[in-house]
Amino acid sequence: SELSVDEWATYSRRLLEQNDKDAIAVMKYLQEERGLNLNTIAFFGVGIKDERFFDKEHNNFVIENCVTFPWLVDYGQEPLSKNRLIRMKLRSIKNKKNMRLDAKGGPWGFFGLSAHKLIQPDVKFVILTEGEYDAMAIYQATGYPAISLPNGASSLHHSLVEQLNNAYECIYLWFDNDESGIAATQKFAKKIGMNKCRFIRNCDHWPKSIKDANDALRHGLDLSLAIAQAESPRHDKIVNFAEFRNIIFHELRNPHAYGGTQCESLPGLMKKLRGFRRGELTLLTGHTGGGKTTLASQISIGIADQGINTLWGSFEVKITK
């Protein structure tokens, strides 16, 4: 079921009015940890809500302060109060893994889209980011319209592709400066349309530790320069020498960004393999009775403990084993 705009406005007012210690703590986090100013916070309509999460370590529930990110659907030139709140993301300021979508099973939307269309209805381009803080950082630093994906770089629902294509003529993609972010840039550009997309990368002189737009803002870097250097996508099967060299150089400079899924119970092996990376095949070989199945079982358990699906094909080993 849909949430009411009044409910969202309550969370936003609570944050802005600063009448309780939790609201003060969230505002301090947004301003000091994320580098966001009051105007940006108010523009995007973020708020505060206390939410309950399960603490696996202590086997109990905890209440944590969360930032609320509204997904609004606009009605053209209507006031923001008449917009429709279709869903809201909540993210804890204590543990970023504690995240929730409210209401469950609702439609997908973009964070920030309605606010930009209200004050910049004629702008024909937008910057699409992985995270909410990145979109807020770009708008604060440049004034350019920036919106964020609802679920990071993992997916882009077809209904959202239609929204983008109907609202904008050019879409800039600024995703995280890591392997998954670079891969998602190509994947989403194909969905949206290569001819409509531009890719934004970190500037060459930026520190290699800069992961995203919010990092760049907090380090006082010029975000508009990165946007000005945005490139048009090329066909994914055509790679020139300079481009191939840059890809290898990036991996050499950022080895940790290209690590794969880890098995914490085998630190020595993981140090050599750097984890199990998407698109790669790891082959275990050895003599009969050498421990191949035992090692594979241990790896499977370590990966499954992280909530990752693991498939076993039992061709020689009995199913009960």
N, C-alpha and C positions, 0 to 999 in steps of 0.2 A: 504494500500500500504506500501511497505517496505521503511525504511529510508536509506539514504546513509551513508557509513562509514565516508565520509568526513564531514558530518553534525555532527556526534558524535564526531569526532576528534576536530572539532572547539570548542565544549563545553569543552572538556578536556583541550585543549591548553589554553583557556581563564582562566580556573581555575589555571593551573600551572604557567602561565606567570605573573599573579597578576598585571595586568595593569590597573585595575579599582577598585573602592571602593566596588562594589558588589562582585567581585571575591575575594577580600581580606576578606570581611565579611564571605563568605561561607567557605574559607580556615580556618579562625579563628574558625568557628563553628566545622568543622571536626576535627581540632587538639585539641582545648581546651574543647569542649563539648563532643566529641566522643572519644578523646584520640588516634586518628589515625595519623600516621606519613606520611611524604611526599612520601616515597617509596611505602607504601601501597596504598595511594591515586592514585599514578601514575600507579601502577601495575593493579589495577582494572579498570582503565580508566574512573573514575567518573569525572563529569564536572559540569558546572553551566549553567543554563538557566533561564531567567526571564519569568515567566508564569502568566497568568491572572486567578484569581479565584473569585467566587462570594461570597461576605461577607453578610451573612444572617442578621447579627446584624445591619448593617448600610444600607442594601438594595442597595449595589452598588458593582462594580467590583474593585478589588485591584490587583496590580502587586507585586508578591513576588519572592524572590530569591529561586531557587530550585536546589537541587543536582540531577544530571542525572545519572542513573544507566543503562548501556547498556546491552542488551541481544544479545550476538553474537553467531553465529553458525560457528564453525570452519571447515576448510577444511584440516584436518590432519596436515601435517607439513608445510603448507603454512604460510607465514608471516601474522601477525595480520592485516596488512593493506588490505589483500585480504579476510578477513573474511566477513561474511554477517551480517549486523545489521538488525535483524528482528523486534526489538521493543525496546523501552526505557521507563523506569519508571522515573517520576519526582516527587520529594517530597520536599515540602517547609521546610525551616529551621526555619520558624516562627511558623507554625501551621502544625503539622505532619498529621492532618486529610486532609490537602490539598495535594492530591496526584492525579497523572494522568498518564495514559499509552498512549504513542505515538508510532505508529499510532493506532487509534481506530480500533478494530476488527481484529487486527493482530494475528499471531500465538503466542503460549506460549513458554517461554524459561527460562533458569536459568541465574542468574547474577553470573559471575565469572567463568563459566564453560570453556569458550574458552581460557581465560588467563591461567588457570591451565593446560589445555591439551597441550598448546603451549610449556610451559617450563617443564612440568612434564608428558610427554606422556605415560610413563610406570607405573605410580603409579596406583595401583588397588583399592584404597579406597578413599572415599571423605566424608567430613562432611557436612551434609545438615542442614541449619538453617531456621528459620522463616523470619528473616530480613537481609537486605543487610549489615547493620553495624555489625551484629553479625558475618557474614562470613568474613568480613574484619578484625575484631578483632582477630578471631581465626588464620587466616593466619599470621597476624602481630606478634602474641604472640608465635606461634609454628612452623610456616613454613608449616603446613599441608594444603592440598588443602581443601578449604571450599567454598561452593556455597549456594545461598539462593533461597527459593521458590519465584515464581513470585507474589503470592497473599497471603502471610502469611500462617497461618495454616488452612485457610478456604477451600482450594481445591488443588488437584494435578491432572492435566490433564493426560489422559492415554498415550498421546504421550510423556510426560515427564518421565513417568515410564519406557517406552521403552528406552529412552535416558540413563537413569541411569543404567538400567540393561545391556545395551550394552557397556557402558563406564567403569563400575566399578564392582568389585567382592564383595566388602563390603561397606555398606553405614551406616555411623554413623548419628544418628538423635539427634540433639541438639536443642530442642525447648524451648520456654519460660517456666519458672518455675511457671506456674499457671495452673488452672484447664483445660482451653482450650488447652494449650500446651501439657499437659500430655495426654489428650484425643486424640489429633492429632497424637501424637507419635504412639499410638496403631493403629489408623486408617490408617496412611500412611505405617506403617510396613506391614500391611495386603496387601496393594496394591502392594508394592514393592516386598514383599516376606520375611517372618519372618526369614528364614535361612540366608538372606543376611544382616540383619540389626543388629545394636548395639545401645543401648540407653545410652545417656550421661546425667547425672543428676548433679546438684550442689553438691559439696563436703559437707559433714556433718558439717565441721567447718566453712563454709562460712557464712557470715551474711544472715539472712533470707530475707533481702531487695534486695538481688541480684536476678534480674529477668531473665537475659539472659547473653550471652557471652560478649556483649559489656559492660554491667554493671561490669562484672568480670574484664575485662581489665582496666576499669577506676579506679577500686578499687585496682589495683596492685596485683590481685590474680593469682595463677598459673593455667592457663587454661590446660596445658599439664597433670596436675594431674587428672583433671576431665575426660579427654579423656582416660587416662590410666585405670580409674576405670569403663569404659563403660561396660555395661552388655548385654548379649544376651536376647532377649525377650522370655517370657514364654507364654504358652497357656493362652489365656485370661479367660478361665473358671477354671483354676487351680491357686489357691492363697494359699500360705503357711502362717502360723501364723505371722511370722516376717514381711512378705511383707504387710499383712493386717494391722498390727500394725503401720508400717511406713506411710501408707496412712492416717490413722486416726490422727497420730501425726502431719503429714504435714498440715492437715486441721485445727487442733487445733492451731498450731503455725502461720498459715497464713489465718485467717478467711476472710480477705478482698479479698484474691485471689479466694475465692469460692463464692463470692457474685454473684447474678444473675442480670437480667435486672431490672432497677429501675424505679419507677413511681415518678417523682420529686414532684408532687403535693400532695403526701401522705407520707411525710417523717417519720411520726410516725409509720405507718404500715410497711414501708420499713425497718425501724430499727429493727423491730421484725422479719420480714420474711427474711431479707438480700436479698431482690429482688426475682425475679422468675427465678429459675435455670433450665437449660436444663435437661430433663429427669425426672422432678418432676411434680406432679399434685397438684394444690392448689384448695381446695374445700371451697366455701362460703356457709354457712348454716344460717338459721334464720327463724323467724316467717314471715307470710305473711305481707307485708308492712313494713318490718324491714329495707329495704334499700339495699338488696342484688343486685338488678339490677342496682340501682344508683351507688353503689360502683364499680360493674363490669364495668359499662360504663365509670366511671372516670379512672379506671385502663387502659381500652382499649385506651382511648384518650391519656393518658400519654405515653403509649407504642407506639401508632401509630405516635405520634409527633416525635419520634426518628427514624422514617422510618422503623419500624418493622411491618411486616404484621400481622394483627389481624383478626381472624375469629369468627363470631357470629353464633351460631345455635339457631334460633328463634323457640322454641318448644311451649312455652306458651305466650310469649310476642308478641304483634303485630309487624309486620315488621317496621311499621312507628314509633314505639317507640324506 
